Amino acid sequence: MRPAVLYDADCGFCQRSVRIVQWLRLPVDAVSIADADLERLGIDPVDALTAMPFVDEAGRVVYGHHAWASALQRGVWPLRLLGHALETPLLEPLARAVYGWIAANRYRLPGASAACALPG
């Protein structure tokens, strides 16, 4: 299985995030949540809309800042380094906080729409 990031195709901000993944030429697939078999992948639909899921080659699923770190770790060496750094004890709390703020406010960010608001 090829690694993949899943995204909300109705959310303009999520679409822009996927374009960043593609622009960075990360060797991962970008799959719309609506087109994915979430049950087979072991992904909770609510979690998938709250934080970006990443599914690795072995089928392991991580969300949010861990998803970005995992995707970056498959890129060229500077991106791999950044991906590993995001999961170090020093930077992990900051990465978690920044991702959480972005996710909570994504409907306010450039390229966003009302569809970008988190459920709930």
C-alpha positions, 0 to 999 in steps of 0.5 A: 500500500502506498502512503496516503493523506486523507482530506475533506474535499469540501474544505477549501483549506484542506484542498490547499493543504493537499496542494502543498503536499503535491508541491513538495512532491511528497511520495504520498497519495492524496485521497478524499475522505469521501472516496476512502473506505474509512472502515477498512483503513481503521479511520474514524469519520469524525476524527478524519474531519477533525484532523488530517489522517495519514496512512502509512505503508503498513496501514498505521494511521496517525492524525494531525501534526503526526500526519504532517510529520509522517508525510514529510518524513517521506520527502527529500532530506530537508523535509525528512529532517523537519518531519522527524523534528516535529516529533521530538520532545522539544518541538512536538508540543509546539507542533501539536498546539500549532496544528490544533489552532490551525484546525480549529480556525481553518474556516478563517484562513485563506482559501477557506469557506463555511465548509471548512468549519469543524463538526460539532 
